[in-house]
Amino acid sequence: MSNTGSAAVLGSPRVAPRAYGYMRVPRDVPDDKVKRLETQLVEYSEKSGLHFVRFFFEFNCGSHEAFEELVAELVRTDAHHVVVPSLRHLAQNGLLQDQMLERLHFSARAQVLAMRLRTAIE
């Protein structure tokens, strides 16, 4: 009986797709509230079948520095999933949200998963 190596392929574990988190965090939000939301977001991504890698945080109103770093990381690692507490963490303005979603899609072929419609931190 010859060994074709198919058993090794059949027995290999499936690797979950990588996901990155993005959160906009106002400076006046208590650390414990942010930590709770981080934990919920990691759990949400893992329940969605993703391997959570790390967060990108935006601390300054109107800044997109962390967002640009996120896009660069998605492209660099060929990852295609972003998890956010809600789409309002991308932007509160619907038009800007759409532009950011399009940027993620066209630059990194990324899908955005929102944990819920609104969160306590926005």
Secondary structure, DSSP 8 states (H G I E B T S, - for coil): ----SHHHHHHS-----EEEEEEE--TTS-HHHHHHHHHHHHHHHHHTT-EEEEEEEE-STT--HHHHHHHHHHHHHT--EEEES-GGGT-SSHHHHHHHHHHHHHHH--EEEES-S--S--
